[in-house]
Each structure stands twice: as C-alpha cells, then as structure tokens.
Amino acid sequence: MKIALLGLALGALGGAALGIGAGLAWVEIFKTTSFEGYSSMLVFFTFMPLGAAIGAIGGALLFGVIAVKDAEIAIERQPARRQQQ
C-alpha cells in the first residue's frame, strides 16, 4: 500500500509538471489571449490539475503493478536446501 501512495505522490508531481508544459504549448500554438491573465489561468487551473490527476492515477497503477510483480517473484522462490550431515 505504501508503494502505491508513493506512486500516487510522484505521479501527481510529474503529471503536474507535464500539465504545465502542455498548457504552455497550448497557449503558444493556439495563440490564446493573455487579457487579464486568461492564458495563465488556463494553464494553472485547467492543464496542471488535469495533468496531476492523470499522473497520480498512472503513477499509482504503475507502482502497484511493479509491487505485485515483485511479490509474485518472491513467492515463487524455492526454499534453501538442507545440507545433509
């Protein structure tokens, strides 16, 4: 469970950063007006939260899958052989 929470936090941070980058690209490509800070509000109130939400879900799922696969590998290990005396 802790690993999924770590993935959630890291995914949210990374997703927010990518959301800001995508929002800035959107503003430049589509020439969004900057009247009264409209373009910055678009980036920070639309793209950043969407990126953070998508990143958090993706990070939690990714870290969860990695943890489950690691647990499966640990279960399948053979016990150490006893040495005969």
HUQUI-V640692 format. One record per backbone hydrogen bond with DSSP energy under -1.0 kcal/mol. CO is the residue of the C=O (numbers start at 1). NH is the residue of the N-H. Records with the same first field share a line. If there is no record, write none. Layout:
CO = NH, NH
//
This chain:
1 = 5
2 = 6
3 = 7
4 = 8
5 = 9
6 = 10
7 = 11
8 = 12
9 = 13
10 = 14
11 = 15
12 = 16
13 = 17
14 = 18
15 = 19
16 = 20
17 = 21
18 = 22
19 = 23
20 = 24
21 = 25
22 = 26
23 = 27
24 = 28
25 = 29
26 = 30
27 = 32
34 = 37
35 = 38
37 = 41
38 = 42
39 = 43
40 = 44
41 = 45
42 = 46, 47
43 = 48
46 = 50
47 = 51
48 = 52
49 = 53
50 = 54
51 = 55
52 = 56
53 = 57
54 = 58
55 = 59
56 = 60
57 = 61
58 = 62
59 = 63
60 = 64
61 = 65
62 = 66
63 = 67
64 = 68
65 = 69
66 = 70
67 = 71
68 = 72
69 = 73
70 = 74
71 = 75
72 = 76
//
